[in-house]
């Protein structure tokens, strides 16, 4: 893990009690996104192709830490904390992915970027798929990493066999009113640590400092409530996805990135019914957290996708 510098007193930061970690060559930014203040980490080549990165549960922009430098030599790289994630504001209201996509796109525009490539993992991929449906003309291409997307690639039923249930049991748990908050408050570190260790091929991928960092982000200022809200609003996300797909399918270039030991064996196959120009790749020697486990392979896949589609 990179040993980050830490700062705490930033006037624009809406999550004041959460340590702010820096990445060399990148700058923290906060922008107003339709009334919600979102946090972004920006660097690379200002005149290069813009690449926006979104992370999922239980992570923050830091999930892309080892990928960002590999893109920065030719790309304008922007990693954004979703609403409720990391150092972004935790708004009240809906966390359905079409609503959140509006905030994310507004943040990108506020950073002065009119068109961009979008790459996203896990819940970030939920948001990215909906964003592509809403703002396809503003995207050059879309890369989605190991995610069951509501109404698209997420199964309608949760597996009950032990071989599969451990990967998806939390979808149902997070939907239960109040119980997750009761059981998890004060034990966020243990919960986050289970995901980061159980869903990686090598259980030592994340060190204790990273687990503490992600747990602190979920603990801070309503982060747990916001994290659960994405799951609790997943039915609405699925409904809006299907409503949009009844009007049109995606035609932009789409890259599905799977891994040898991830949750979705073939992202490309699961996306093709909805996206007409889909290709896929499988990253070896990785579990669910592909950007952390095989960052060089992810950076190379994204760079190749951009180069081939430009």
C-alpha positions in Angstrom: 0.0 0.0 0.0 1.2 3.5 -0.8 1.9 5.4 2.4 -0.2 8.5 2.0 0.2 12.0 3.3 -2.8 13.0 5.5 -4.5 16.4 5.8 -7.6 17.3 7.8 -8.5 20.9 7.4 -10.0 21.6 4.0 -12.8 24.2 4.0 -14.7 22.5 1.1 -14.7 19.0 2.7 -18.2 18.1 4.0 -16.8 15.1 5.9 -14.6 17.0 8.3 -13.9 14.2 10.8 -12.5 11.7 8.2 -8.8 11.9 7.5 -8.0 13.0 3.9 -5.3 11.0 2.1 -3.3 12.3 -0.8 -2.0 10.6 -3.9 1.2 12.1 -5.5 0.4 14.0 -8.7 -3.3 14.3 -7.9 -5.4 17.0 -6.4 -8.5 16.9 -4.2 -11.5 18.8 -5.6 -15.0 19.4 -4.4 -17.8 20.5 -6.7 -21.4 21.3 -6.5 -23.4 18.7 -8.3 -27.0 19.7 -8.6 -26.9 20.7 -4.9 -24.8 17.8 -3.6 -21.1 18.4 -2.9 -19.1 15.6 -4.4 -15.4 14.9 -3.9 -13.1 14.1 -6.8 -9.4 13.3 -7.1 -8.0 14.7 -10.4 -4.6 14.4 -12.1 -2.8 13.2 -15.2 -2.8 15.0 -18.6 -5.3 17.9 -18.7 -5.5 17.7 -22.5 -5.6 13.9 -22.6 -8.8 11.8 -22.9 -10.8 12.2 -19.7 -11.4 9.0 -17.7 -13.9 9.1 -14.8 -13.5 6.3 -12.2 -16.3 5.1 -9.8 -15.8 2.7 -6.9 -18.3 0.5 -5.1 -19.1 -1.0 -1.7 -17.4 -0.8 0.8 -14.7 1.4 -0.9 -14.1 5.0 -1.9 -12.0 6.7 -4.7 -9.0 5.0 -3.0 -10.0 1.8 -4.7 -8.4 3.2 -7.9 -5.2 4.2 -6.1 -2.9 1.8 -8.0 -4.7 2.2 -11.3 -4.6 5.9 -11.5 -0.9 6.4 -12.0 -0.9 3.9 -14.8 -3.5 6.0 -16.7 -2.1 9.4 -15.8 0.7 9.4 -18.4 -1.8 9.9 -21.2 -5.2 10.5 -19.7 -7.0 13.1 -17.6 -7.9 11.0 -14.7 -10.8 11.8 -12.3 -11.8 9.5 -9.5 -15.1 10.5 -7.9 -16.6 9.5 -4.5 -20.3 8.7 -5.1 -22.9 10.5 -2.9 -22.5 9.0 0.6 -19.1 7.6 -0.2 -15.7 8.8 1.1 -15.5 12.6 1.3 -18.7 13.3 -0.7 -21.8 14.6 1.0 -24.3 12.1 2.3 -27.6 13.6 1.1 -31.1 12.6 2.2 -33.4 11.3 -0.5 -33.2 8.6 -3.1 -30.0 6.7 -3.9 -31.5 5.0 -7.0 -28.8 4.9 -9.6 -30.5 7.2 -12.1 -30.7 9.9 -9.4 -27.1 9.4 -8.4 -26.0 9.3 -12.1 -27.4 12.9 -12.4 -25.2 14.0 -9.5 -22.1 12.3 -10.9 -22.5 13.7 -14.4 -23.1 17.2 -13.0 -19.8 16.8 -11.0 -17.9 15.9 -14.2 -19.4 18.9 -16.0 -18.5 21.2 -13.0 -14.9 20.0 -13.4 -14.9 21.4 -16.9 -15.1 18.0 -18.7 -17.8 17.8 -21.4 -17.2 14.3 -22.7 -15.4 11.4 -21.1 -14.7 7.7 -20.7 -16.3 6.1 -17.7 -15.0 3.0 -15.8 -16.7 1.7 -12.7 -16.7 -1.3 -10.3 -19.4 -2.9 -8.1 -22.0 -0.3 -7.1 -20.1 2.3 -9.1 -20.9 0.1 -12.1 -24.6 0.3 -11.2 -24.4 4.1 -11.3 -22.3 4.0 -14.5 -24.7 1.9 -16.4 -27.6 4.2 -15.5 -25.5 7.2 -16.4 -24.8 5.8 -19.8 -28.5 5.3 -20.4 -29.1 9.0 -19.4 -26.1 10.7 -21.0 -24.8 8.3 -23.7 -24.0 11.2 -26.0 -21.5 12.6 -23.4 -19.6 9.3 -23.1 -16.9 7.9 -25.5 -17.1 4.5 -23.9 -18.1 2.6 -20.8 -16.1 -0.1 -18.9 -17.8 -2.1 -16.1 -16.0 -4.3 -13.7 -17.5 -7.4 -11.9 -20.9 -6.1 -10.9 -24.4 -7.5 -10.8 -26.3 -4.4 -12.0 -30.0 -4.1 -10.9 -32.4 -5.3 -13.5 -29.5 -6.1 -15.9 -26.9 -8.6 -14.6 -28.1 -8.9 -11.0 -29.9 -12.2 -10.5 -33.6 -12.0 -9.5 -33.0 -14.6 -6.7 -30.2 -14.9 -4.2 -28.4 -18.3 -4.3 -28.9 -20.5 -1.3 -26.2 -23.0 -1.9 -23.0 -22.4 0.1 -20.8 -22.2 -3.0 -22.7 -19.2 -4.3 -24.5 -17.6 -1.3 -21.5 -16.1 0.3 -21.0 -13.8 -2.7 -24.5 -12.3 -2.6 -26.1 -12.9 0.8 -25.6 -9.2 1.7 -28.0 -7.9 -0.9 -31.0 -9.3 1.1 -29.4 -8.3 4.4 -28.9 -4.7 3.4 -32.6 -4.5 2.4 -33.9 -5.3 5.9 -35.1 -2.1 7.7 -33.1 -1.1 10.7 -31.5 -4.5 11.4 -28.2 -3.9 9.6 -27.7 -0.6 11.4 -28.4 -2.3 14.7 -25.9 -5.1 14.1 -23.2 -3.1 12.3 -22.9 0.2 14.2 -19.7 0.0 16.2 -18.6 -3.1 14.2 -18.0 -1.4 10.8 -14.4 -2.4 10.8 -15.2 -6.1 11.2 -17.8 -6.0 8.5 -15.7 -4.1 5.9 -12.8 -6.4 6.7 -14.8 -9.5 5.9 -15.7 -8.2 2.4 -12.2 -7.1 1.6 -10.7 -10.4 2.7 -13.3 -12.9 1.6 -13.8 -11.5 -1.9 -10.2 -11.3 -2.9 -8.2 -14.2 -4.3 -5.3 -13.3 -2.0 -6.7 -12.5 1.5 -3.8 -10.2 2.2 -4.5 -7.8 -0.7 -5.7 -5.2 1.8 -3.6 -4.3 4.8 -5.0 -3.2 8.1 -4.6 0.5 7.3 -6.7 0.2 4.2 -9.4 -1.7 6.1 -9.4 0.9 8.8 -9.6 3.7 6.2 -12.7 2.2 4.4 -14.4 1.4 7.7 -13.8 5.0 8.8 -15.5 6.3 5.7 -18.6 4.2 6.3 -18.7 5.2 9.9 -18.4 8.9 9.3 -21.4 11.2 9.1 -24.1 8.8 7.9 -21.9 6.7 5.6 -23.5 3.5 6.7 -27.0 4.8 6.0 -25.9 6.0 2.5 -24.1 2.7 1.8 -27.3 0.7 2.6 -29.4 3.1 0.6 -28.0 2.0 -2.7 -29.2 -1.6 -2.0 -32.6 -0.4 -0.6 -33.2 1.6 -3.7 -32.0 -1.1 -6.1 -35.6 -2.0 -7.1 -36.2 1.5 -8.2 -32.8 1.5 -10.1 -33.9 -1.7 -11.9 -37.2 -0.2 -12.8 -35.7 3.0 -14.2 -33.1 0.9 -16.1 -35.7 -1.1 -17.8 -37.8 1.9 -18.5 -34.9 3.5 -20.3 -34.0 0.3 -22.2 -37.5 0.1 -23.6 -36.6 3.3 -25.4 -33.1 2.4 -26.6 -30.2 0.1 -26.0 -26.7 1.3 -25.6 -24.7 1.8 -28.8 -21.5 3.2 -27.4 -18.4 1.0 -26.9 -18.8 -1.1 -23.7 -16.0 -3.2 -22.1 -17.0 -5.8 -19.6 -14.1 -6.7 -17.3 -14.4 -10.0 -15.4 -11.9 -11.8 -13.2 -10.9 -15.4 -12.8 -12.4 -15.6 -9.3 -15.0 -12.8 -9.3 -18.7 -12.6 -8.9 -19.8 -12.3 -12.6 -18.0 -14.9 -14.7 -18.6 -13.1 -18.0 -19.5 -9.4 -17.7 -19.5 -9.0 -21.5 -22.0 -11.8 -22.1 -24.3 -10.4 -19.4 -24.2 -6.9 -20.9 -24.6 -7.8 -24.6 -28.4 -8.0 -24.6 -28.5 -4.4 -23.6 -25.4 -2.9 -25.3 -24.9 -3.5 -29.0 -21.1 -2.8 -29.1 -19.7 -4.9 -26.2 -16.4 -6.6 -25.8 -14.9 -8.4 -22.8 -11.8 -9.4 -21.0 -11.0 -11.6 -18.1 -8.3 -10.6 -15.6 -6.4 -13.6 -14.2 -5.5 -14.2 -10.6 -8.1 -11.9 -9.1 -11.3 -12.0 -7.1 -14.0 -9.3 -6.9 -11.7 -6.3 -6.1 -9.9 -6.4 -9.5 -8.5 -2.8 -9.4 -6.7 -3.6 -6.1 -5.7 -7.1 -7.0 -4.4 -6.6 -10.5 -4.1 -2.8 -11.0 -1.6 -3.0 -13.9 -3.9 -5.4 -15.8 -6.9 -3.1 -15.2 -4.9 0.0 -16.3 -3.7 -1.8 -19.5 -7.2 -2.9 -20.3 -8.6 0.6 -19.9 -5.8 2.2 -21.9 -6.3 -0.3 -24.7 -10.0 0.2 -24.7 -9.6 3.9 -25.0 -6.9 3.6 -27.7 -9.0 1.1 -29.8 -12.2 3.2 -29.6 -10.8 6.7 -30.2 
